[in-house]
Amino acid sequence: MKNIKLFSFVILAFYLLVSCAQKEKLEKQDERPNIIFLLSDDQTSIATGCYGNDQVVTPNMDNLAAEGVLFANHYNTTSICMASRASIMTGMYEYKTGCNFMHGSLRTEKFQKSYPVILKQAGYFTGFAGKFGFPVSNEDGWDDKNMKVIPSEEFDMWGGGPGQTQYKTANNPSIAKYAKQYPHSTRAYGAWANDFISEAKKSGKPFCMSISFKAPHLPFTPDKYFDYVYENKKYKKPANYGAENAKHLAPQAKSGRQYNSYNFWRDSEENYQEAITKYNQLIHGVDYALGMIRKSLKEQGVDDNTIIIFTSDNGYSCGAHNFGGKVLPYEEASKSPLIIYDPRSPKSSRGVKREVVTANIDMAPTILTYAGVEIPKNMDGENLIPLVNKQNGINRETVALTNMWGNDEIQAMSVVSKDWKYIYWQFANDEMQPIEELFNIGKDRLEMNNVANNSAYNMQLKKMRKLYDEQLKHIESEALNYNDYKKYGILFDRNAKAADKKQYLTGDYQEVLRQQAINQAEKRKAQKKK
């Protein structure tokens, strides 16, 4: 009998210990910060007040920067929505996600290593609203129909949609219930956020909320609620506006739709003013939604433990160098705002600016680290928290910018540092040859002076070429064998033969790969003999 009682006591003690351990673990989890990730669409950094634009009205973004950290040199490694969004979620360069228009979907296994899935597995209450922007599918190749394949079931709350989504709230099923009060989707997402925060709080879990606004993407359809903001406003054009400021740029860059379309930026003064007004008004709507979200956090008592990250999926040219759209590696098209606000940070780390180059691939590693979750080894990005806390908190010199979409001429790679940008335009035909561009963006932010052929900058050119070649090695070794990515190890190679590149452009490049393998094997044999 005594043995039975003793055994019962041991079992009870064991369960009490387990229960206490579980409770302690839960309490520890509950102390983890909430994380909000906000993404606008096509917002270039200079379209934001805190980035030096005195013609726009973005008080909530400006306040977020004043209370947090502004990253002055934030780039999108691929400046187009589908590829950039996949890179943001997975922390990987496009040639490892395999995801872009004309290429293919993000494979299911890769999405399972995205920050929302990892955080849900780690006990976070997760939600997504807005433009998801890329399909998750194991189908090979590109098919527009795949855009509808999105993993809504991976989130605790869903307010998102496939493809581009719609500005009219009623046309987005997942948020249609907000249409009466908020007919424009931008403010509707702010209302959805309020409900998400409420449900997340009830769950007792820390939360991660991701909202991807459609604004300010085309068609420029701003919320009429904000018509008063820029009424009768006339904007100054950027100093590098128009065709006269594109004469020095590579012909490859001026061959695609970024130069030949988007005529509303340059047809007339009237058209320009109308376009820039609508663009800025759409951004103001996002700013207002940010204000709605911060108000909800405060009202529900979770503002002091909620980190907010705000950025965009790519920049926008807005007529600079006569360009419209994005895709290109120039400043306006490839840069976006990035602001990180952590209410727990000391005052010394607030209202500060960081100059070190950052990238969209840094979002997932940073979010995971804030949550106390280990960064998967497949991620290419950096955890930015040390940079949030310290001026030179991360040791990074460059990131690679790639365009693997669109007409052959504009597909190119570049490397960018805080002060320098090197672009290698690889395409050649009877009308154009491969060309290098080197810009001292630390002093020439408008990129008006290509110094690649200036002997005074030979040392810098050699350095940037070396950094470019180092980035290329990653593509050569890590590019996926599917969705047409392996070819970029040749196309972007400064030393590749023109004949090999031509085979890649025509799709006849399996023989090139075979010959490369033979050559490498022969080199290894020769080295062994030595």
N, C-alpha and C positions, 0 to 999 in steps of 0.2 A: 504493500500500500504506500509505504514511504517512497519507494522508487517511482511509483506512478505519479505521486504528488511532485516529486523532484523533477521528473520528466516534464510534467505539465508546466511547472514553473519555468524551466529552461525554454520550453517552446514559447510561453508567453513573453518571456524576456527577449527572446529572439525577434518575435514579431514587433515588440515595442521598439527595439533597436532599429529594425528595418523601417518601421513607420516613421520614427524620428529622422532617420537618414533621408527617407523620401520627402518628408516635410521640409527638412533643411535644404534639400536639393531644389524643391519647388520654390521655396522662399528665395533661394539664390537666383533661380531662373527669373523670378518676378522682379528682381532688382536689375536685370538686364535692360538696357535702354530700348525704347520704342524707336523705330526708324521709318521715316517718310522719305520716299524717293519720288521727286517730281521732275517730269520731263516735258519740255515744250518741243515743238516740231518746227525745224527750220529757223531757229532763232540765232542769229549771229551775235557775238558778244557785244559788239559796238551798238546794238539796238537796245542796250540796257543802260539806265542812268548811272549806276555805280561803276560802269566801265567807261565813263567820260562823256556820255551823250547828254547834252543839256537840252535836246529837243524832244525827248521822250518823257513820259510820265510813268514811272515804275516805282512808286514809294515803298511797296512791300518787299520787292527784290532789294531795293537800296537799304531798307532797314535790316533785312536778313544779313546783308553783307556787313553792315555797321556793327551787328551783334555777333557775327561769325567770321569766317575766313573767305576771302575772295581770291580765286586763282586766275592770275592775269594771262596765263598762256596755256589755255585748255584746248586740246585738239581732239577731233574725232578721227580715229585711225582709218575709217572708211566713211566718207562724208555723204552718205545716203541712208535713208531711214531704215530700210529692211536690214541691211548689213550692220549698221551701227547699233540698232536695238538688240540684235543677237549678240554683238560683242559686249554691250553693256551688261546683259544678263549673265553671260558666261565668263566674262573677263578674258576673252581670247580674241586674237586677230582674226580677220575674216577668213584667211586661208586655212584656219583651223576649225572655224565654225562651219564652213562650207555653205554659208547662207547669204544669198543675195539674189536680186532679180537677175534673170538670165543664167543663173547657176543652179540654185535649188534650195530646199528647205533645211532647217536645223533638224538633225536627227534626234530621235527621242532620247537616246542615251546621253547625248550632249545636253539636252534640256534638263535632264535629271541632275546635272552638275551646275545648274544655274542658281543664283543666289535665292530666289523665292522658294524653290524646292528644298534646298539645303536648310533654309531657316525654318520651314514648316517641319521638317524632320527633326530639327533641333528644339522644337517646342514653341515656335512663334505662331501667332495668329496672323495669317497672311491674306492680303487682298490686292486685287488689281482692277483698275478702271481706265477706260480710254482706248486709244489705238494700240492694239497689241503689235501689229506691224510686220510680223513674220510668221510663217507657218512652221509647225512642228510635225514632221512627217518622215517616214523612212522610205518614201518614194524617191527614186533616182530622177535627177534632172529637174528642169523648171517647168511648172505648169501653173497658170494663173488660178486654176481651181483649188490648188493646194493652199492658197491664202486663207481659205475658210477653216483649215484644220488648225485649231488653236487649243491649248491645254487648259481650258477653264476649270476643269475638275481638280487641278493641282492647287487651287486657291480656296481658302475658307469663305471668302466673299468675292463675288465677281460683278464688275460693272464695265467690262471691256467688250471689244468687238473686233471682228476680222477686217483685214484690208485697211482702207483709209478711214473708216467710220464716217459719220456725218456731223456737220455743224448743227443741224436741226435735231434737238434732243429727242423729239418724238420718233425720229427715224433710227434710233439706236435702242433696240429692244431692252437691253440690260439696264438702261437708265431712263426709259420712257416715262416712268411714273413721276419724274421730276419736271416733265415738259410744261405743265400748266404754269408753275411758278418760275421756272427757268427754261424758257424756250430755246436758248442757245446752250450748246453742250458744255462750254467752258465753265459757266457758273453751275451747271448741273453736276459737274464732277466735284465742285466744292461742296454741294449739298450731299452727294453720295459719301464724301469723305467724313462728313459729320456723323452720318449713320454708321459708317464703318468704325469710327473711333468709339462710338457708343457700344457697339457689339463686341469689339475687341476688349474693351474695359470689362464687360460682363464675363468674358471668357476667363479672366484672371491671368491671362498669358501676356507676355510682351508682344507687341505687334510690329509687323512690317507692312506698310501700305505703299503701293506703287501706283502713281497716276501718270498716264501718258496723254497729254492734251493733243488734240488735233491742231490747235492753233500754234503758230500762225501759217500753217501750210495752205497752199492753194486748194480750192478757189478762195481768194481773199473775201471772206464773208464775216465781217465783224459783228459782234453783238450790238444791236441798235441801242441798247441800254447805255452804251458809252459814247454815243454820237457827240455828246457835248464836250468830251475831253479834248479833241483835236479840231473842233469846229473853227473854220476860217484860218487854220494854221497853215503856214507855208514853210517848207523845209529847205535847208541848204543842202546842195548835193555834195557828196564826198569829193575830196580833192583829187582822187584818182578816177573820177567818173568819166565814162564815155570812151569812144573808139580812139580818140587822140592819145589816150593814156594806156592803150593796149598795143601800140606799134612795136614796143620792145619785147613783147612776150612771144613765146614759142608758137609757131603756126599750129602745132598739134592742139594746143589749148583752145584755139579759136576755130576748131573744126566741127565741134559737136553742137548739140542743142543748147548748151549753156551759153553759146555765143550767138547762135543763129535764131533762137526762139526767144520767148519772154519779151516780146517787143514792147510790152506796156512799160518797161523800164526806160525805154529810150526813144519811142516814137515821137513824143512831144512833151513839152513841159507840163501840160495839163495831165497827160497820162501818168507821168512820173509822180506828180503830186498826189494823184488819186491812189496809185498803188502803194506809195510809202505811207500814206495816211491809214489805209486799211490794214497794212502790215503792222504798223505800230499800234493801232487800235486793238487788233487781235492779241498782241502781246500784253497790252494793258488789261485785257480780260483775264489772261493767265495770272497777271499780277494781283488782280482783284480776288481770284480764286485762292491764291496763296494767302491773302489776308483772311478769307473765310476759314481756311484750314487752321491758321494760327489762332483765330478767335475760338474755334471749336475746341482746340487743345486746351486753351486756358479755361473755358467754361466747364470742361469736363475734368479739369484738375490733373491733366497729364503733361502739361507743357514743360515742366521742369525736368522731365526725363525722356524727352522726345527729340531725337536728332533729325534735322531736316537737311536734305541734299537737293539742290536745284541745279539743273543743267538742261541741255538740249541735245538732240540726236545728231545735228549737224548745223553748220552755219548757213549763210545765204548771201549771195553776191550783191543783190539790190542795185545793179547798174555799175558797180565798181569795175574798171577796165572793160566796160561794155558787156559784162557778163550778167546773166540771170541764173537763178537756180543755185545748185551746190556742186558736189562731186569733185571739183578741182581742188588742188592743194594750196591755192592762194588763201591769204588770211581770212577774208570775209566768208569764204565758202567752207573752210575747214575748222574755224574756231567757234566756240560757243561759250556762254557764261558758265561758270561753275562756282557755286557758293555752298559751303558746308557750315552749318550752325549746330553747335553742341552746347546746350544750356549748362552743362556741367563743367565747361572749360573755364580756366582762370581768366581774369580780365586781361591779362597780358597776351592772351591768344585770341582776343576778340577785336573786330574792326581792323584786321590786319590783311595785308596783301602778300601773296606768295608768287614769286617769279619763275620758279622751277617749272619746266614743262610737264603737264599732266595730260591724261588721255581718257577716253571713254572706257577703255579696258581696265581702268583703275577702279571703276565703280563697284563691281562685284567684290573684289578683295577688300575694299574699304568697308563696305556694308557688313560683310561676314566678320571682319575683325572687330567692328563695333559691337557685334552680337556675341563676341567671344568664341567664334567658331573658326576652326582651322581652315586655312585657304587651300583648296585642292591644288595639287602640283601642276595640273594642266593649264592653270590660269597664267596669262602673260602679264597682267597688270600688277601695279604696286599698291600696297596698303598705304593710303595717304595720311593716316592718323599721325605718324611722326612729323609729316610736313605741316599738318594743322597746328601742331604744338611747337614747331621750331622752324626757323627760316630755311634752313637747308637740311630738313629732316630726312629726305631720301636722296640716295646717290644715283641720279639719272641724268644722262647728258642728252639723249635724243629719244624720240619715238618715230616709228615709221608711219607714213601716210600712204595708203594705197588706193588706187581706183581700178577695180577689176570689172567694171560695168560700163556699158555704153559702146559707142563706136570705137574701133581699134585704136584710132589716133590718140584718144584721150586716156587710154588705160596706161597708167604710169605709177611709179613709186618715188617717194621723196623721204628725206629725213629732216627733222626739225629739232632745233635746240632752242634755248631761251633767246639767243641772239642771231642764230643763223638758220637758213633753210636752203637745202640742196634738192633740186628736182631733176630727175633724169627722164626725159621724154624719149621713150624707146622706139617709137614708130618711124618707119622709113618707107618711102615710095619714090616715084619719079619727081614728086613735087617737094618733098621734105626729107630731111635726114635727122637722125637722132641728135638731140641738143641738150645741153646742160644749162640750168639756171641756178644762180647762187645769189641769194639776197641777204643782206645784213639787216635782218628785221629788227634788231635791237635799235638801229638808227633809222631804218627805212621801212617803217611799218606798212606803208602804202605800196611797197614793192615796185618802186619806180625805176630802180637801177639794178640791172642784172650785171654782176661783177665777175661772172664766170670767166670772161675773156680778158679781164684786167690783170696784168702780171703782178700787180701789187698785192693781189689776193691769192697767189699761187699756193702758198702754204695752207691757207684756210680751205682752198678748193681740194687739195690733197687730203686734208684731214676729213672733210665731209664725204669725199669719195670712199675713204676707208670705212667710215661709220655706215655709209650706205651699203657697202659690200658685206659688212658684218650682219646687217639686218637681212640682206639677201640670203645669207647662209641659212637663216632660220626658215625662210620660205622653201629653199631647196631641200631641207631635211624634214620639215614638218608639214608642208602643204599636203592636203588630203589627196588621196588617189581617185576621188570621185568628184562629181559636180564641176569638172573642168578647171581644177586649181593647180595641178602639177605643172602646167605649161608656164606659169609665171616665174619659175626658177630660171627659165631660158629668156622669156620676153624681157624681164627686168634686169638681165645680166648685161652690164656695160661692155663686157668682153666677148659676148656670144657672137657667133657668126651670123651674118644676115640670112644665109640660106637656112640655118636652123630656125631662126625666128619666123621666116616665111612659112616653113612647114607647120609651125605651131599655129600661126594665124589661119591656115587653111584646114586645121584640124588633123593634119597628117603628121603627127609627132610621136607615135609609138616607136618609129624607127629611130628617132632622135634619142629617146630614152634608152633604147637598147644599145645604141652606139656610145652613149654616155657611160653606161655600165661597163661596157667593154674597155673603154679608155681608162676609166678609174681602176679597173682590175689590172690593166697593163702597167699603170703608174705604180700601183702597190707592189707588183712583181719587180719592177725596176728598182724601187727603193730598197726592197729586201736584198737584192743582189749587191747594192752599194754597201 
